[in-house]
């Protein structure tokens, strides 16, 4: 994909962690909404066969004609991005959806040529279909071929990390994978960490936060996403927390995170 004066390159951010339940999909939705509030055009990509992102945005995943799976397949007639992108209820935020068909990809793609770069190649085929400022890739809870495709296509990785010692230890495997991606596929890939509080702030959580900031230094965002029942309720309505409970601490945290990212500080 080439950068020019008419169609600048969108910034592609993979939101990744092989552990489930750490806030990847929640972060994808709410960071996307917060960037859109800043007048940025945002495209979300659902790379999880469970389709949590698509379902949270009220997409009928059963009736979809095309999904991200079609972009990754080696078809004789490649599907265009414009055929796959759907509207969402969030202004200026669109989606490349997923459904259970994507579960076939883990097996099928293993034998494809340039299998690690299929998503990157799909995004580069038709740059005119990407009039976006940001593309956020919601990765599955694994380190399989779908996550590797996201890490190869991305120019930034955002790791949601719970303030829990077990989550911190599990992240070491992800960072080892990221080192391999850098060596073999994407040498300039920066990584940052956003801390997600799944529970109310505790001494244990504060100790883990201090450990993470000491371990990763400036790679850790200042914004910390607090625990929020309201944030879990928002997807039921197909909304982001920013409109569901605009003045909540979690809304402020996502706005702060979007500001950090948009200002290029991370």
C-alpha positions in Angstrom: 0.0 0.0 0.0 1.5 3.3 -1.0 1.1 6.6 0.8 0.1 9.6 -1.3 -1.4 13.0 -0.9 -4.9 11.8 -1.7 -5.1 8.5 0.3 -2.8 8.5 3.3 -1.9 5.2 4.9 -4.3 4.2 7.7 -2.6 3.3 11.0 -3.2 -0.4 11.6 -3.3 -1.5 15.3 -3.6 -5.2 16.3 -5.2 -5.6 19.7 -3.8 -8.9 20.8 -3.4 -11.2 23.8 -3.6 -15.0 23.6 -5.5 -14.9 26.9 -9.3 -14.6 26.7 -11.4 -12.2 28.8 -8.8 -9.5 29.1 -10.8 -6.8 27.2 -9.6 -7.1 23.6 -13.0 -6.8 22.0 -14.2 -4.2 24.6 -11.0 -2.2 23.9 -11.5 -2.5 20.1 -15.0 -1.1 20.3 -14.4 1.7 22.7 -11.0 2.8 21.4 -12.6 2.9 17.9 -15.5 5.0 19.2 -13.1 7.3 21.1 -11.0 7.8 18.0 -14.2 8.5 16.0 -15.1 11.1 18.5 -11.8 12.8 17.6 -13.1 13.0 14.0 -11.0 10.0 12.9 -12.4 7.5 10.4 -12.2 4.0 11.9 -12.4 0.5 10.5 -12.7 -2.5 12.9 -11.7 -6.0 11.7 -13.1 -9.0 13.6 -10.5 -11.8 13.4 -12.1 -14.1 16.0 -14.2 -17.0 14.8 -16.4 -16.5 17.8 -17.4 -13.1 16.2 -17.8 -11.3 19.5 -17.0 -8.0 18.0 -19.5 -8.4 15.2 -22.2 -9.6 17.5 -21.5 -6.8 20.0 -22.1 -4.4 17.1 -25.4 -6.0 16.3 -24.3 -7.6 13.0 -26.4 -10.6 12.0 -23.4 -13.0 11.5 -25.6 -15.8 10.2 -26.9 -13.8 7.2 -23.6 -12.3 6.1 -22.7 -12.7 2.4 -19.0 -12.0 2.9 -16.7 -11.9 6.0 -13.1 -11.5 6.7 -12.7 -15.2 5.9 -13.4 -14.4 2.2 -10.5 -11.8 2.3 -8.1 -14.4 3.6 -9.0 -17.2 1.2 -7.0 -17.7 -2.0 -10.0 -17.2 -4.4 -9.6 -17.1 -8.1 -11.7 -13.9 -8.0 -10.5 -12.0 -4.8 -13.3 -10.4 -2.8 -12.9 -6.6 -2.6 -12.8 -4.8 0.7 -15.9 -2.8 -0.3 -17.9 -6.0 -0.5 -17.0 -7.0 3.0 -17.2 -3.8 5.0 -20.5 -3.1 6.8 -21.9 -0.2 8.8 -22.1 -0.1 12.5 -24.2 1.9 15.0 -21.2 3.9 15.9 -20.8 7.0 13.7 -17.6 7.0 11.5 -16.9 3.4 12.6 -17.2 0.5 10.1 -16.6 -3.2 10.4 -15.2 -6.2 8.5 -17.2 -8.9 10.3 -16.5 -12.5 11.1 -18.6 -15.6 11.8 -18.0 -19.3 12.5 -16.7 -19.9 9.0 -13.4 -18.3 10.1 -12.7 -21.3 12.3 -11.8 -23.2 9.1 -9.0 -20.7 8.4 -6.7 -22.1 11.1 -6.4 -25.4 9.1 -6.9 -24.1 5.5 -4.4 -21.3 5.6 -1.6 -23.4 6.9 -0.9 -24.6 3.3 -1.3 -21.2 1.6 1.5 -19.4 0.0 2.5 -16.4 2.2 0.0 -17.6 4.8 1.3 -15.2 7.4 0.7 -12.2 5.1 -2.8 -12.9 3.7 -4.5 -10.1 5.6 -1.7 -7.7 4.8 -2.0 -8.6 1.1 -5.8 -8.2 1.2 -5.5 -4.7 2.7 -3.0 -3.8 0.1 -4.9 -5.0 -2.9 -7.4 -2.2 -3.0 -6.1 0.8 -1.0 -8.8 3.0 -2.5 -11.3 1.0 -0.4 -9.5 2.1 2.8 -10.3 5.8 3.3 -9.7 5.4 7.0 -7.4 6.9 9.6 -7.2 3.8 11.8 -7.8 0.1 11.3 -8.2 -1.9 14.6 -7.7 -5.6 14.4 -9.5 -7.6 17.1 -7.4 -10.8 17.4 -8.7 -14.2 18.7 -7.5 -15.5 22.1 -4.7 -17.6 20.6 -1.3 -17.3 18.9 -2.4 -19.1 15.8 -2.3 -18.1 12.1 -5.1 -15.5 12.5 -3.2 -13.6 15.2 0.1 -13.9 13.2 -1.7 -12.4 10.2 -2.8 -9.5 12.3 0.7 -8.9 13.7 2.2 -9.1 10.2 -0.3 -6.6 8.8 -0.1 -4.2 11.8 2.2 -1.2 12.3 1.4 -1.2 16.1 0.4 -3.8 18.6 -1.7 -2.9 21.7 -1.8 -5.5 24.4 -4.7 -5.4 26.9 -3.2 -6.8 30.1 -5.1 -7.5 33.3 -3.6 -6.4 36.5 -3.2 -10.0 37.7 0.1 -11.9 38.1 -1.1 -14.9 36.1 -2.0 -12.6 33.2 1.4 -11.0 33.5 3.1 -14.4 33.3 1.0 -15.4 30.3 1.9 -12.2 28.5 5.5 -13.4 28.4 4.5 -16.0 25.7 2.9 -13.3 23.6 6.0 -11.1 23.8 8.2 -14.1 22.7 5.9 -14.5 19.7 6.2 -10.8 18.9 9.9 -11.1 18.9 9.7 -13.9 16.3 7.3 -11.8 14.2 9.8 -8.9 14.3 12.7 -11.1 13.3 10.9 -12.8 10.4 7.9 -10.8 9.2 7.5 -7.3 10.6 10.8 -5.9 11.9 9.6 -2.4 12.9 6.6 -3.5 14.9 6.2 -1.4 18.1 4.3 -2.8 21.1 2.4 -1.0 23.8 0.4 -2.2 26.8 -2.9 -0.9 28.2 -3.8 -2.1 31.7 -7.3 -3.3 32.1 -8.9 -3.6 35.5 -11.3 -6.5 35.5 -12.1 -6.0 39.1 -12.2 -3.1 41.5 -8.8 -1.6 42.4 -7.0 -3.7 45.0 -3.6 -3.8 46.6 -2.8 -6.8 44.4 -3.8 -5.0 41.3 -1.7 -1.9 42.3 1.3 -4.1 42.8 0.9 -5.7 39.4 0.4 -2.3 37.8 3.7 -1.2 39.4 5.5 -4.3 38.2 4.2 -3.9 34.6 5.2 -0.2 34.5 8.7 -1.1 35.9 9.1 -4.0 33.4 7.8 -2.3 30.3 8.5 1.4 31.1 7.3 3.9 28.5 5.6 1.2 26.5 2.7 1.2 29.1 0.0 3.7 28.4 -0.9 6.2 31.1 -4.6 5.4 30.7 -5.8 2.5 32.9 -9.1 1.0 32.0 -11.1 0.6 35.2 -13.6 -2.2 36.0 -17.1 -1.4 34.9 -20.4 -3.2 34.9 -21.7 -0.5 32.5 -19.0 -1.3 30.0 -20.2 -4.9 29.9 -23.8 -3.8 29.5 -23.1 -1.4 26.5 -22.6 -4.2 23.9 -26.0 -5.6 24.7 -27.4 -2.4 23.2 -24.9 -2.4 20.4 -23.2 0.7 21.7 -19.9 1.8 23.0 -19.5 2.8 26.6 -18.9 6.4 25.4 -22.5 6.8 24.4 -24.0 4.3 26.9 -22.4 6.1 29.9 -20.5 9.0 28.5 -19.4 10.5 31.9 -18.2 7.3 33.5 -14.6 6.7 34.5 -14.2 4.0 31.9 -15.3 6.4 29.1 -12.8 8.9 30.3 -10.1 6.2 30.3 -10.8 5.2 26.7 -10.8 8.9 25.6 -7.5 9.3 27.3 -6.1 6.2 25.6 -7.4 7.5 22.2 -5.7 10.8 22.8 -2.4 9.2 23.7 -2.5 7.0 20.5 -3.8 9.8 18.2 -1.1 12.2 19.5 1.5 9.7 18.5 2.9 9.4 22.0 2.8 5.6 21.8 
